[in-house]
Amino acid sequence: MEINKIYKENCLDTMKQMPDNFIDMVLTSPPYDNLRDYKGYFFQFEDIVKELFRVLKIGGVVIWVVGDASENGSETGTSFRQAIFFKEIGFNINDTMIYYKNNPMPTSGPRYHQHFEYMFCFSKGQPKTFNPIMEECKYNGLANMKNRGTKGELNYKKVERTTEKKIGNVFFYSVGGGISTKDKIAYNHPAIFPEKLAYDQIKTWSKN
């Protein structure tokens, strides 16, 4: 395998060239529920996930962006079934994040507009790298923190608030032509990520 080279082929063929415990991080959105035409490509989900587990290093992560189509009046549940399969073969479901679209396409039917997709963080063991995106705390200094004891009583203690905290696991992005990325060539692909989504996830889960 050559580093910094794009392999334009079936990912199963690419992974077969990799030794065990080779990859630190994977970021992908699979072609779920046949929502788009990928020129006859058949998504071999279980085979791909098993290979991902083999080639991923201990402590590595797979960021898996997935949603659900609506068929015959029901959502497919693809996202949940896939997450369960990841767990069944040995992955941890380390974090269930939300990719929230500020400006989604309107949807029809007796349901609210679909604003989000899941961003599962599947890990092989505990993630070895975590660089959380931080935000300023509204308040800092000393604060009274309370929690319930085993008998329901309230316990108080003084804690020092920090000036920063981790952001929540809902990520907000605007999408569409000229918004997801400034790279015009990217729009030749039928289902691109917002560039900022890729940046945030790579920054969080890798050393790059």
N, C-alpha and C positions, 0 to 999 in steps of 0.2 A: 504494500500500500504506500502511495506517495502522499505526503502531507501537502495541504493547500492545493489540492487538485480536485476538480469537479468530475465525478463519475456519473455520466448520464446513462444510467442503466437501471434495471430492476434492483431495488435495494437488497433483496435476498442474495443476488449474485455478488453484490459488493461486500456484504457482511461475511459471505463464505470465504473471502480472502483474508479476513481478519482473524487473528488468534483470540483465544479466550481472554477476558478481562483487559480489553484494549481501549475502550472508549470512555471518556470522562462524562460526557453530556450529550444528549440528543434533544433536539427541538423540532417538533413536527406536528402537522395537522393532517391526519389520514383522510382519504377520499371516502368518507362515511356515507352510507345510505344512498349511494348512486345519485347524489344531488347534481352532479356535473358529469359531462361526457369526457372521459380520459382515454378516448380512442380505443376502446375495447379492453382496457386494463382491468384485470380482476384483482381485487384487493385481498391478498392472502393473510388475513389478520392474525390468526393463531400462529402460523409459521413465522411471521415477522416478529411477533412479540417474543417468541421463544428464542429467536436469534438475537434480539435485543438484549435479553437477559444473559445470554452466553457472552456476548462481546463487551457488555458494560462492565467497568471496573467495580470492585467493591467500594461503596461510597459514591458511585456515580448516579446520575439521575436522568430520567426521560420526562421531558415536558410534552404532554400529549393534549393537543387542543382538539376538542370534539364537541359536537352538538347532536341534535336529533331532528330528523325529518318528521313531518306529520303525514300519516298514511291511513286512509279509511277512518278518519275521525279520531285518530289516536297518535300520540308521539311514539316513536319506535322504541325508545329506551336503549338505543345503541350505546350511549355514553355509559350507562350503568352496567350493562353487560360487559363492555370492554374493561371497565375498571375492576370488576369482579374477576375477570380472567387474569388480568395482570397480577392480582393478589394471589390467586390460586396457584400460579406457577412460581411464586417466590418473591415478587416485588412487594415493597411496602407502599401503601398509599400515604405518602409523606405529607401532602398538602392538596386540598381541593380549592383551586383558585378560580376566579370568575373573570373572563374576558368580556367586559361590558362595552357595547357599541353605543356611543353617544347619538349616532344618527343612523339607525338601522333602516333597512327597507321595510315598508309596511307589510303586515301579514294579514291574510284573510281568515275567515272562520270564527267560531265562537270562543276566541281566546285573545289575551292581550298580545300586543306586538312583542315579538321575540327580540330582546335586547342583548342576550348574552350567549356565550358558549363556555363550556368547562375547560379549564386548564389544569389537568391533573399533573402533579409532580410525583412520579413513581420512582422509588429509589431502591437500589440494591444494597440493603443494610441501611445504616444511617448516613445521610449526605455528609461527605467530607468537606464540602465547601458551601458556605452560606454567607453571602454578603447582602444583608437586607437593605432595601431602600428605606431611608429614614426621613422623618419629617419633624418639624419643630413641635414641641409640646405647647399647648395653650397656657399651661401653668407650670411653674417649677418651684423648688423650695421644699419645705417640709409639709407633709399632709397626713391626716388621720385616715388610715385604711381600716376597713372593717370586714370581717368575714364571720360566717356562722360556725359555731362549734358543733361538736357531735350531739349535743342536747338542744341545739337550736338557739343557743345564747349568742349574742353579738360580742365579738372580741375586737378591740381596737389596738392599733400600734402605730407609732410614728415611723414614717419612711421618708427617705430623701427622693424627691422626684428628679428625674434627669431632664435635660433640656431637649432631648430628642427621643423619639420612639419609632418603632417599626411601623410602616404603613400597614393598612389592612390588606386582606388577600383578594380584594376586588380592584381590578385594573381598568381604568377608563380610557378609551381611545376613540377618536373620530376616524371614520373610514370613508373610502371612496376615491374617485379619480383626483389626483393631485393632492390628496390628503394623507392616504396611507403611507406614501413615499413620494419623494421628488424624482425618483428614478423611473423614467417613462418606459424603459424596457420591461420593468417588472410587471406592468399591466398586460403584457402578453400572456401571463399566467391567469387562469380563470379564478383562482382563489388565493390571493396573496395575504400575508400577514401585514398589519401595520408595522412599519419599520421600528417604531418605538417599542412595540411588544417584544420583538426579538431582542432588542437592546436590553430591555429590563430583565428578561429571563436569563440571558447569557451573563449579564453583570451579576445577577443574584447567585447563580449556581455554578459559576466557573471562575477561574483565576484570570481570565482574559479581560 
